Amino acid sequence: MESNIKIKLWGVRGSTPCANPENMRYGGNTSCIQISVPGMDEFLIADCGTGFRNLGNELDSNGKSLMGKIFITHPHWDHLQGFPFFKPFYDSKNCFEVYMPPQDGVGCKEILQGHLSNTFFPVSIDMLESELDCITFEKAKLDFAEYSVEFMWANHTVPTAIYKFTINGIVIIFAPDNELPINIDSDNKAFVDEFRAFVKGANVLIHDAQFTKEQHEQRLGWGHSNWETVIDLTKDLGIRRLCLTHHDPDHSDDTLDRINSKIASIKSSFYEEATVIQEGQELYLPN
């Protein structure tokens, strides 16, 4: 196990955190994952939802200096709300790079400065004690020593990245906010074709499945997918593991159990594994 890449899911809820008893088994914290690579000293994170706070508490507890890269898909609250509560940001011995795609010409640092302005939070970004480099991630491929990162634009309500991490030939796709169309037509076919090509053959696809198809039909244009359409559009692409995330805050554990049961009845025909993921769950690759 220790020689494998590990993905830990620190937050899998969508839209808003929920601390209700009926949500606790799948988790109430919003979007955050950690990818651990054997032999890599720095940590790799995607999204800074409320699950990012718990990750920070764990990292802070070891007392060591920390280096890491953080890739934010977009600045909606449920993907950024944990940012100011990440304890390692308040330690001068730590060093971080934060990447985010531009928002209609506004860059990563300006967005974070607005989020941590006095109007919304008592700590400004300039008060964080760690070394913090905010990088606007234009659409390109970034190559680092142990991995590469690229993205395509999601179908969402603001400019949003679907990230592809490639690590020693292992491909991890992270798409927590992406609306796949229920019906394909001339207006959306190019996007669907690009999406299918981008995720084809992935070892892991972590994808937005906030709605059922019936719910989605009443929420078109909200920027989120239904689990049935995700399967319809990915089942023939050779994806090994499909992990459905960004659970609706009104979907209880029992509701998600029912969805998982439906997926279990069809997944073996198309994937090695397909599931509704839970907060705290760990995925090991390539196994």
N, C-alpha and C positions, 0 to 999 in steps of 0.2 A: 504493500500500500504506500509506503513512504516514498518510493521511487516514482510514483505517479503524480501527474498534475492534479491538483485538488481545487474544486470550486465550492466555496461555502456560501450559502444563501443567508444573508443577514436581514433581508427584507423582501417580501414578495407580494405585499398588499398594494393596491392601486388607489389613486385619488386622494385618500386621506388615511392616516393611521386610525386604527380602531382597537380599543382595549376591552372589548366586550367579551364575556365568557364564551359566547358561541363562536368566537373567531380564534381562540387561542391555539388550537391544535395546528392550524395552518399558519397562524401568526398574524399579528396586527401591525407590524412595522412595514414601512414603505421601502421602495426599491434600493437595494444595495447588494452587490456580490463581491466576493474576494477570490482572486485566482492566485494560487500558490504554485510556483514552479520550482522543481528540485534544483538546488544549487544556486538559486537566485536570492540575493540578500535583500533587495528592495521588494516591497509589496505592490500588488497590482489590484486596483479597485475599479469597479464601474458603478456609478451613481452614488449619490449622497443623501438618500432618503433617511427616514428616522432610524433604520437599521444601521446606518453609519455611526451612530452614537455608541451602540453596543460594541461594534468593531473597534472603535477608538478606545473604549474602556479596556478591552482585552489587550490591545497593543501597548497601551500606556502602562499596564500592570507589570510588564517585564523589565522596565527601568532602562532599557537599552536605547541608544540613539536609533532613529528610524529614517529610512528613505523610502519614498514611494511615488508611484504615478497613479493619478486618479482621473478617470475618463467619465465625464458627465454627459448624458445623452441630450439633455435640454434643461432649461431652468424652471420648469414647473415645480411648485412647492413640494409635491410628493417625491421629487427626485433631488431635492436640494435642502430640505428642511433640517436634516441632521448635520449639515455643514458646520454651523457655529458651535455645535455641541461635541465636536470631535476633539477629545482632550490632547492628542499629540500636536495639534496646531498651537498649543499654548506652551510649548517647551522649545527653547532656543536651540537645543542640540539636534532637532529634527529638520528634515529637508524634504520638500514635496514639490511635485509638478502637477498642476491641475489643467486638464484639457477640456475644452467645450467648443462645439461648433458655433460660429457667429450667428447672431440673432438680428437679421435685417440690418447688418452693418455695425452692430454693437458687439464688442469683443468680450472675451472671457472675464478679464479683470473688471471691466466696467459693470458687467452683470453682477458679479459677486460683490462689488462695492455697493451697488444698489440694494442687494439682498441684505447686506450687513450695514445698512445705513441706520442712523439714530432713530428714524421713524419706525423701523421694524424690529430693531434689536440693539441692546445697549453696547455691544462690542462691534467696532468697525474692523474692516479687514486689515487696516494698518496697525491694529492693536494685537494681532496674532503674533506670537513671538517666534514661531518657527520660520525657517526660510521657505518662502512660498512663491513659486513662479507660476503665474497664470498665463496660459498659452491658448490663443484662439486657434482651433484646429480646423484649418481649411480642408476641403475635400481632397485628400491625398493619402498616400501610404507612408507611415512612419516605421522605420526599421530601427529596433533597439538590439542590444546584444543577444538577448534570449528570445525575443518575439517581435512580431510586427503587428501593427494596428492600422486598419482602414475602415471607412464607413461609407454607406449609402444613405441617402435621405429617406427617412420614413414618411409615411402618409399620416401626418399628425397636424394638430392645430397651430403649432409653431415649428420652426426649423429644428428637426430632431434627428439624431444619428442612430442608425443601426450599426453597431460595432462588430467588426470581425477581428478576432484575435487569433493569430497563427503562431503556434508554439511547437517547434520540432515536428512540424507536419500535422499537428493536431489543430483542428479548426473549431473555435467556439464563437457562436453568433449570439449577440445580446440585443434583443429587440423588445424592450418592455412596453413601448408605446408605439404601436403601428396598426393602422386600420387596413386590413385586407378586405377588398370589396366582396360583398355577397354575390353580386352579379358582375361578370366581366364584360365590358363593352369597349367601344373605340376610345372612350375618354380615359380609361384606366388600364388598358391592356399593356401599354408600354411599361407602366410601373410594375404590374404583376410579372411581366417577363423579366424585368431587371431584378426584382426581388427573388424570383425563383432561381435565376442564374447565380445570384449572390450567395444564397444559402445552400445551394446544391452540394451534396456530399459532406456536409458539416458533421463533425463528431457529436456536437451538441448544439441544438437550437433552443435558446431560451426566449420564448415569444409571448407577447401580450395575448391574453385570452380572457378579457374582463367579462365578456357577455356570453350568454347562450345565443344561438341564432335568432330565437324568438325575441329576445331582448334587443338584440342588435338592430333588428328591423325597425324598432321604435327610436333608435339612437344613431341613425346614420349621420356621419360627419362629426361625431364626437371624438374621433381619433383613436378608437380602440376596436379590437377584433373579437369575434366569437370563436370558441374552440372548434366548432364543426368546420368552419371555413379554413382555419389554420391547417387542420388535417387534410381537407380537400385539396389545398394548394401545395402541400409539402409531402404528401404520402408517397409520391413516385420519384423523389429526388435523392434517394439513398442516404438520408439523414439517419444516423445511428440512434440518437437520443433526442426526443422532443420533450421539452420541459415547459409547461404552461404556467404563466406568472401574471402579475398585476391583477390580483383577484379583487373583484368588486367588494367594497366595504360592507355591502348588504348581503354578500354571499356567506352564509354560515358554514361551519365545518360540515354539517350534514349535507348542505347543498353541494359543496365541493367533493364530498365523498360520493354523491350520486353521479356527478360528472366524471369522477375518476373511474367509477364502475363502468360507465358507458365507454370510456376510452379503453379500458382493459379488454373489452370484448372485441375490439377491432385492431388494437395496436400491433399484435404479433404479425399481421399480414404486411406491415409497412415499416416498422421500426424495431430495433432491438429493445427499446424501452420508450414508453410515452406515459407521462404522468402529470398531474397537477402538483406542483412543487410546494414544499413546506419551509417555513422559516427555520433556520438551524440545520437544514439538511446539507449533507456533503456529497458531492459527486466526484468520483475518481476516474481519471482518464489515463490511458486509452481503454481500461477495462470497463 
